[in-house]
């Protein structure tokens, strides 16, 4: 249980990074709502977190190259929703 909670916290940290990145991105004429692609962040302690968002609405989260979560996601206006396939949350 403790390992799963640690994994979820790391995944939440990665999404926090994405939210910060989106807020600090320079304004463009036509902002893209798409998250499709690979997003990566390195913590001050050297832990590498990566999220992969696919066009079919599936996603995966990795820590130091090892997959620890996968599921589905969607974005509607200003709301981002992700469902972890393992725990259904």
Residue pairs with C-beta under 8 A, 6 or more apart in sequence:
4 87
7 61
7 63
7 68
7 69
8 69
8 84
10 47
10 49
10 61
10 63
10 68
11 49
11 51
11 61
11 68
11 69
13 41
13 43
13 49
14 39
14 41
14 49
14 50
14 51
14 61
15 51
15 80
15 82
17 39
17 41
17 49
18 35
18 39
18 51
19 80
21 39
33 75
35 53
35 73
35 75
35 80
36 53
36 54
36 55
37 52
37 53
38 50
38 51
38 52
39 50
39 51
39 52
39 53
40 48
40 49
40 50
40 51
41 48
41 49
41 50
42 48
42 49
43 49
47 63
47 64
48 62
48 63
48 64
48 65
49 61
49 62
49 63
50 61
50 62
50 63
50 65
51 59
51 60
51 61
51 62
52 59
52 60
52 61
52 62
53 59
53 73
57 72
57 73
57 74
58 70
58 71
58 72
58 73
59 70
59 71
59 72
59 73
59 82
60 67
60 69
60 70
61 67
61 68
61 69
61 70
62 68
69 84
69 85
69 86
70 84
70 85
70 86
71 82
71 83
71 84
71 85
71 86
72 82
72 83
72 85
73 80
73 81
73 82
73 83
74 80
74 81
75 81
83 89
